[in-house]
Amino acid sequence: MMKQQKKPWLHILLFLLTLITTTMAGAMQNGVDPLSNPWQIYSGLPFAVTLITILLVHEMGHYLMSRHHGVQATLPYFIPAPSFIGTFGAFIKMTSPPPDRRSLFDVAAAGPLAGLVLAIPAVIVGLQLSTISPDERTGGGLALGSSLLLSFLSKITLGVLPDEANIVMHPIGFAGWIGLLVTAMNLLPVGQLDGGHVSYALFGERHIWIGRVALVAMLSLGFLRWWDGWLVWGLLLLFMGLRHPPPLDPYTPLDAKRRFMGWLILAILAVTFIPIPFSIQEPRVRQERFQPQPASSPLVEARAQGGFPWLSD
């Protein structure tokens, strides 16, 4: 632990690199070519800062709760990536086992709950700044999947829209959407994901069967071609292992408050889960969509041009 505090240079370097790659990704979402127009990369900051903040708060939730329970853990490692969102996320590593199932639960639950507290307002603000188009001839593109929670946030923020409405989402809202997706994927009750920790703390040795069922369901979605990414994610989790290492005291069960929170977290997984996160769709009519839009766009009715990701129910 002291080594991590004395030499945080790697964490800082990865953080800065991820800030750069996410800013470039946000700029490209706004139609900026970073190579020919490098002075306009700043237009990606609303997306980058929102996404980085959600990821940071998520990981710091884990880190601070680890410190609270005396569990040694690293500072967050951010992962820059040449992708359309600019990152593969972030993680911390526990370097000592938790003392019991209660501390394990607290550390695991703190991250998703903290990230969710920021992701939901980001989606709401992004929806308020988004562009709405009544045009039924909007082109196709990379569609973003919807969840029960996102559909609810859309309705309470924008009201009930016509079936043909196209909602071109502001970059802040798009970053919030990614935050909700990250929350759902981390809460899957498999292996050493956050959901795997929660499952072990809640169910003990029975967690292995829950993880197997979740993995089979995940791979089935991939084999059925709902989203090919589930195959990659499932095989990666299978390679990492489904069995959870026990804490120092694996026998003391959770108290009533933590059991309630455990079931609440499973409910959060249900309402944030997106069966088809991404899909390529042809132009069609009567489709409600969300798509990232430059940060300066107010909530107006205009013609959407299709292209970069929009969310479809």
N, C-alpha and C positions, 0 to 999 in steps of 0.2 A: 504493500500500500504506500509506504513512504517513498519507494522508488518511483511510483506513478506520480506522486505529488512533487518530487524533486525534479523529474524529467518529463514534463508534460508536452515537450516540443512536438512529439509525433502526433498527439491528439490535436494540438493547435494547427499543425501543418495540414492534417487531413481535413479539419474543419474549414480552413481557408480554401483548400482545393475544392471541396464540395460546394462552398459558397460560390466559387468561380464557375464551376460546371453547371450548377443549378441556375445561376444568373444567365449564362449563355443559353441554357435550355429555355428559360423564360423569354429571352429575347427572340429566339427562333420561333417560339410559339406566336410571337407578335409579328412575324414576317421579317425579322431583322437577320441579315447575313453577317455573322460576327467577323468574317474574314474581310468582306468588302466595306462594311460599316461598323468598325470596332467601337467608334465613339457613341453608337446607339445601344451598346450592350446594356447600359444602365436601365433600359426599359424592362429588362427581365428581373429587376430587383423586387417588385411586389410579389411575384411568384416565389422567388428564391428565399427571401427573408421569411415569408409565411411558412414555407415548407421546412426550412432549416429550424425555425423556432418550434414548430410542432414536434419534429424529431428530437430536438434538444430537450424539450420539456419532458417528452416520453422517457428518454434515457436518464435524465436527471431524477425523475421519479424513482426509477430503479436504484440509482446510485445513492440518493439521500436516504431511502428506506434501508438500503444495505448498511449504511453507516449507522443508522438508528439502531439496528439489531446487532451491530458488531460484526457484520459479515464483510470481509475484505472484497473489494471490487475495483476494477479499473475505471478510469474516466471514460466517457463515451468515445468510441472510434467511429468516425464518419467515413462513408465509402463513396468517393467520387466515381462517376461513371459516365461514359460517352453515350448516354441514352436520352430519350426525349424529355425526361424529367431531371436528368443530370446526376442521379445518385442511385445507389442500391440500398440506401437506408443507413442506419447506425446501430451500434450495439455496445453493451458493456459486458465484461466477463467477471463473474464471481470467482475469486481465487481462493476462497475458503468455503466450506459447506455451511449452510444455515443451521442454527442450533436445533430447530424443530420445524414441524409442519406449519405452525402459525407464522413464524418469521418468513418461511418460504412463501407462504401465501401473500403476506404483506409486500414483500419485495416484488413478486410477480405482478400483483394487481396494481401497484402504484404507477407503473409505466403507462399501460393502456388508459387508465382512468385520467391521468394527468394530460396525456396527449389528446384525449377526447374532449377535455375541457376547452382546449384551444381549437381543435378541428371543427367542432360544431359552430362556434361563432364565426370562424373563417368561411364556412359554407354559407352562413346566413348573410354575412357582409358581401361575399362574392355574388350571391344571388341578387342582392339589392343593387349592385353595380353592373349587373349583366345586361346584355342586349336581348330583347325579345323581338322575334320576327314572326309575322303571321303568314309569311310566304310559304306556300305548299310545294314550291319547286326547288327547295333547298337541295344542294348536292349531297352526295354521300361522303364518307370519310371514315376515320377511326372513331368508332362509337365507344363511349364510356358506359359501363353498366350502372344500374341503379340498385339501391337497397331500400328496405322499408323505411329506414331512418331518413335517407336522402329524399325520398318521395314525400315524407311528412314535412321535412324542412322546406321543401319547395312549395308545398301547399300553404303552410302558415306564413311564408315570406312573400310569395307572389300571388297567392289565391289560386283558385281553380282556373286553369288556362284552357283554351280550346285545344282539341286533340291535335290540330295541325301546327300548334305553336312550337317554335324553335327557340330554345333558350341558350344563347351563346354566352357561356360562363366567363366571368372575369378571372384573371389569373389567381387572385386571392381565393376565389371559390374553388378553382381547380386544385390548388395546393391543399385546401381543406378536404376535397374529395380524396386526394391521395392519402391524407391523414386518416380518413375513415377506412380506406382500403388497408392501410398498414395495420390499423387497429384490429380489423377483422382477421387478417392473415396471421397476426401474432397471437390472437386468442384461440386459434384452432387447438384443440386439446390433444396435441401430439408431441411426444418427445420432450425437448427442452425449450420449446416455444413458451411464451408467457402463459398461453392456455394449457400447455402441458404441465407447467409448474402448478397452476391453479387446480388442474384435474388431480394431480398427485396429492396435493394438500387436502383436497376435498374428499377424495375417494380412496386414498391409500393405494394398495397393490392392485386394486381393480382398475387403476388408471390405464394399465396396459391394454385391456380390452376396449376401453373407450378410444384409445389412440388407434388401435387397429381398425375399428369401425370408421373413425374419421378418415384414416388414410385410404381405406377402400372406397369410401364415398368420394374423396378427392380424386383418386385415380379414375374412378368411374366417370366423373365429369370430364376428365381429359380424354378417356377412350371414346366417350360419346361425342367428342368434338365440341363440347360447350365452350371450352377454352383450353388450348393446348398447353398453356402455362401451368395448369394443374398437374400435368404429367411431370414437368420439370420440378415443380415444387414438391410433389409427392415423392419422387425418386430421391431428391435431395434429403428429405426428412427420413426416408427409409435408410439411406446411407448413414445418416447421423445417428440413427438408432431410436427406437420407440420407448425403450425402458428408461425410466427416470432414476438417477442416482438418489439414494435416500439421504435425508438430513441426519444430523448426529442423533437426534431422537425421532425415529419414524413412527412412534406409537401414540404419542399424545395427540388426540383429535382436535379439530378446530372447535372453537366456541360457537355459540349460537349466532353472534354478530357476524363472524367471519363466514359461517355457513350460508347465512342470508346473502352476504356480499358475493359469495361464490356463485350462487344461483343467479344473482343479478348480473354477474359478468357473463355467464352463459346466455342470458337474455340479450345482453349487449352484442354478443357474437351473432345471435339470430337476426337482430335488426340491422346490423352493419354488414353482414355477409353479402357479397356480390357474386352470384354464380358465374356470370360472364363479365369479368372486369373490362375486357377489351374485345371488340369485334370490328371487322371490316364490313361495311354495308354500302350497298348501291343506293343512288338517289331514290327517294320514295316520298309519298305524301302521308299526311295525317300522322306525324311523328313528333313527339315532344323530345327535344334534344338540348344538351348543354355543351358548350364549346368555349375554350379559353378565348378571351378577348383582350386587346391591349388595355393597360391599366387606366388609361384616361377616359374610357367609355362610361357614360352614365347609363342608367336604366332607361332605354328608349326603345321605341318600336322602329325597326329598320329591317332591311333585307339582309339575311344571313347568307354568306357565300359558301358555306360548307368547308370541308377540308380537315383542319386539325380537330382533335377529339371533342365530341359532344356526347352527352350522357343520354341514353335512351331507356325508358321504362319498359 
